[in-house]
Amino acid sequence: MKIYKNIFNKIISLENLFSAWDKFKSDKQKKRDVQRFEWQLEENIFQLHRDLKYHRYKHGAYTSFYIRDPKQRHIHKAIVRDRILHHAVFAVLNPIFEPTFISNSLSCRIDKGTHKGIDILDKTLRQISGNNFKRCFALKCDIKKFFGTVDHSILLSIIRKRIKDSEAIRLLEEIVESFSSQYSTIFSKKGLPLGNLTSQLFANIYLNEFDQFVKQKLKVKPYIRYADDFIIVAQNKLYLENLIESIRSFLSDKLALELHPKKISIRKFHQGIDFLGYIVLPHHRLLRTKTKQRIFRKLRKRIEEYKKGVINKQALEQSLQSYLGVFSHANDYNLSNELKNQFWFWLKE
């Protein structure tokens, strides 16, 4: 295992902090808090650098709110200077941990994502089933309240295996422990805030321990994970059933996590495998009804924003193309045409 030292100065360097600002602001320049920070940009960045250098930095409080995407999610938003630091930390830590992740860990990584995930699942199902000539089953599981139950001490112990820099660890402790979920106890602080860039990386670092267990200890090859959802494919149903207890024990004993008891299922390929908003069947791929409905609602909202002058024509067209991209991964040409027709109808209302 490669060990990394002296990364603190890389994180807090002015070059890295200004670069972090550029990445952070790219799609947020109309936000008032971002504009206020930019009015005195150099002074603010230099002050952040000094606070970090002389160990005066304290992570600020979060603003919380709810969104539906599609289920309700509790978002915690940090202040601007903290979010810039998150980008600076990500810029240094991600190249260290990214090479350790398995190929089929698909959440919040470059050239991965939901579309890549569904393509991999489709290919895997066809390989295991011999193009539907052999029996094929998929075990699908979900980790219960994952982001809310990530144990801070376990996460930091995983990071310390690779990062041997006391100043960097102290800074990471400040970021990790800036948030505590309702699942924390007097014995252990838990939770990663949905909304932090660092939370995405920390989640992958945390669950990489599980990924390695599945691949190295259980010797499972057809394994795909996106965030807290994962699928294992095999020809033998009993083999998949026998894996569940080993998986449950590892998650509980090593990561203090719990499989969602109501979200463990084993389905035959010909019944359709529901994953990442799509249903994969032997001869075609469908978009989940809820996914379709959510996209239509989002597009109508974007059109309303365009009519009110909140977004420009280019942003509206980008949204349409993005949604058509989602539809293109399902075998339904009529669905794309339906969306286009609805788009023009709403636009002319």
Secondary structure by P-SEA (a helix, b strand, c coil): cccccccccccccaaaaaaaaaaaaccccccaaaaaaacaaaaaaaaaaaaaaaccbbbbbbbbbccccccbbbbbbccaaaaaaaaaaaaccccccccccccccccccccccaaaaaaaaaaaaaaaaccccbbbbbbbbbbccccccccaaaaaaaaaaccccaaaaaaaaaaaaccccccccccbbbbbbcccaaaaaaaaaaaaaaaaaaccccccccccccccccccccccaaaaaaaaaaaaaaaaaccccccccccccccccccccccccbbbccccccccaaaaaaaaaaaaaaaaaaaaccccaaaaaaaaaaaaaaaaacccaaaaaaaaaaaaaaaac
